[in-house]
Amino acid sequence: MSENSNWKTRGDKVFIGTYSRFPAAMVRGEGCRLWDADGREYLDFLAGIAVCSLGHCHPAVTEAVCRQAGTLMHVSNLFYTAPQIELAELLTAHSFADKVFMANSGAEANEAALKLARIHSGPGRYEVISLTGSFHGRTLATVAATGQPRFHQGFEPLPHGFVHAEFGEMESLERLIGDRTCAIMCEPLQGESGVRPLEPEYLAAIRKLCDRHNLLLIFDEVQTGMGRTGTLFAYEQLGVTPDILTLAKAMGNGLPIGVMLTREDIAASLTVGTHASTFGGNPVAAAAGVAVLKLMLADGFLAGVREKGEYLAGRLADVARRFPALASGVRGRGLLLGLVLTEKGREQGPAIVQGMFEQGVLINFAGNSVLRFIPPLIVSREETDRMIAALVHVLGGLA
Ligand SMILES: *Cc1c(COP(=O)(O)O)cnc(C)c1O
């Protein structure tokens, strides 16, 4: 029996079955590469679901984490700590925001945003409008905000105060605004439901609607933030500034951390005792965040992401042209890209991902519509070329 299948057997016996996993137990990572328990090497175009953006075990992040873990691991938010303050200073210096709340995950950052929107808007104004196809997390409130019925099934009744407007349609959004509405929440580019960008004109119209009706605009940049789309935050290149911004995935390069950012006037609504997290902004996770931000803000890093993204998008467009029966085009921004599959291609989605896995390349099938490519932001041309060669091989076997 291989080491992998041994771990699989043991894991399946003890874990609640909420995940469908690749049949591999990962033991080590470096840059864009992973190794499993049998010593097999993988080229990683998933990056722990858009998390390990600086590559696995980036030396500067590992060093910061180890140093902090050997100095002070946790004290709670009853005290100040230097890493947490440094991280908040970096985030506010490089965004529209003045104030930060720290949590441990994307869903928790969004929970904080939803609570802030309600308390800030006052009694009776509590309803949040989000979009169909959105993904905001798996807690009860964030799953209620998530505009995909398949995530709701079996968990009803969901917390009320969440309604969903049709993706891309302004009339649908306007129709839902009423006396109870306090906020509109969206991802500038929907990741989980198939790498679906919101057009800048659409986002500008949403911003206008929020201003006209005195609603807060919440951008969930848990996936698009932290350099993924080629700017530190996606909103910077879309010409629309939100009132509240949430971040998580890539912030700790693998350590769990999530943050909610907002302006001072809005933040003032959350006073002592209104919200809290025991671990939020933990010194070790925050030290990782500081190291990540410093690396991403270094000269040329974000320009490099844009350049790498253009290269990957170009190579994927070639693949789409070569296999028109399976793929119809490419969409996304920066290094959050999707190869859009045709109806025939969609049927093969899981088989393509499996075929790539057998070739030693990790990708996934998102929203039952695209192959999603979210490599570490340090991916090289040579690594992109190797991934493309594997993709051509796998698609060639199906066409
Ligand atoms: C992943 C994701 C979340 C949830 O983050 P967790 O850390 O899994 O709770 C929320 N919103 C978006 C856009 C995401 O991609």
The ligand as an SDF file (V2000), in Angstrom:
LIG
                    3D

 15 15  0  0  0  0  0  0  0  0999 V2000
  -12.9310   31.7840    0.1830 C   0  0  0  0  0  0  0  0  0  0  0  0
  -13.8990   32.9040    0.2040 C   0  0  0  0  0  0  0  0  0  0  0  0
  -14.6290   33.2320    1.3570 C   0  0  0  0  0  0  0  0  0  0  0  0
  -14.5960   32.3810    2.6090 C   0  0  0  0  0  0  0  0  0  0  0  0
  -13.3720   32.3880    3.2250 O   0  0  0  0  0  0  0  0  0  0  0  0
  -13.0680   31.3080    4.3920 P   0  0  0  0  0  0  0  0  0  0  0  0
  -11.6930   31.6970    4.8550 O   0  0  0  0  0  0  0  0  0  0  0  0
  -13.1310   29.9600    3.7590 O   0  0  0  0  0  0  0  0  0  0  0  0
  -14.1020   31.4920    5.4350 O   0  0  0  0  0  0  0  0  0  0  0  0
  -15.4450   34.3360    1.3190 C   0  0  0  0  0  0  0  0  0  0  0  0
  -15.5440   35.0990    0.2140 N   0  0  0  0  0  0  0  0  0  0  0  0
  -14.8570   34.8190   -0.9010 C   0  0  0  0  0  0  0  0  0  0  0  0
  -14.9860   35.7100   -2.0810 C   0  0  0  0  0  0  0  0  0  0  0  0
  -14.0120   33.7130   -0.9590 C   0  0  0  0  0  0  0  0  0  0  0  0
  -13.3670   33.4130   -2.0780 O   0  0  0  0  0  0  0  0  0  0  0  0
  1  2  1  0
  2  3  1  0
  2 14  2  0
  3  4  1  0
  3 10  2  0
  4  5  1  0
  5  6  1  0
  6  7  2  0
  6  8  1  0
  6  9  1  0
 10 11  1  0
 11 12  2  0
 12 13  1  0
 12 14  1  0
 14 15  1  0
M  END
$$$$
